[in-house]
Amino acid sequence: MKCPGQDTRYWKPGDIFDVSCPHCGNTVEFFKDEATRQCGRCKKKIVNPRMNFGCAGYCQFAEQCLGDQGPELLAKQEDLLKDRIAIEVKGRLGRDFKKIVHILNVARYAEEIAREEKSIPASAICAAYLHVFRESQSEQEAAAGRKVATDILEKLGAGPELTGRVLDIIDRFMAGEADDLPDAKVFFDAHLIVSREETRFPREA
């Protein structure tokens, strides 16, 4: 039996769609059941931002559908979420290239630091993309920015635990509080590196 969600006879308009490559901005066409595709311009692999394996939690055919890859695919949910957040945030920032470059650099360093420490702190990388909405001196704007970050996390399916940790990292960062927790430290260190680079090599607005 073929899962109705994967059977093209049941597909609707919008099940084949375009997304922007989070690395170079090139348009990449996706079929809804594709996990990844290679960008034709920068040749980097990108994940399908709309792919969701949540059905495996309740579908009676999940084991037949996913086979031995099921647990492995489900373990990559947070990786998929990080890329979906990157695409969502870039879309909201529009042509504010200064902020886009900033968050991409913070996320890149966070990934590098995590790799060196052999950890996968999805919360730190999500915070790298979302903290830009909180960088304001105005209390009212900061509260609005926190709501934007919360809405994005909830819209893209982040669970309560991950959402709470991401927001906590950003809150601590905005308050200037040191944090020895691994995921928060990864974000703090990555942001510090980028801030120093931006001070040494300022970009034009």
C-alpha positions, 0 to 999 in steps of 0.5 A: 500500500502506498501512503496517500500523502505520497501518492501523486494521484492525491496531490493538490496544487501547491504540492510542487513549490519553489523555495529560496536556497538559504545559502545563496537565494537561488530558487529551487523547486521541490516536490512535497515528498522530497527530503532534500535537493541540491541547489543548482547555483551553489550546489549545497544540499538544502532540506524541504522546508515543508516536509514533516514526518510528524504523521509517523507518530500516529499513522498505522502505516508509518513503519511500512512507509519509513521502514528502517529509516524512520527513527533516523528521519525523525531524529532529524526533525530539529535539523529540518526546523533550523533550515525552515526557520532560516528561510522564514526569517530571511523572508521576513527581513526582506532586503535588510541584507545587513541583518541577514548577513548577521544572522547567517554568520552567527548561525554559521559560527554556532554550527562550527562551534557545535561541531567542534564540541560534538554537540547538536544544539538546535536551540542555539542555532534557532536563537541565532536566526531569531535573536535579530527580532529582539535587538532593540533598546525599546521595551515595547519593540523588544516585546513585539520581537519576542512575539515574532520569534514565538510565532515563528517557532510555533508556526513551524512546529517547534515543540514547547520544550525547544521553543522555551529554550530558544526564547530563554537563550535570547532573553538571557542574551538580551539581559547580558546574563552569562550562561554556562549551559552548553547551547546558550554558550554556543550561541553567546560565543558565536555572537561574540565572534560575529560582533568582533568581526563587524566592529573590525570590518563594518558593513555599510547599511 
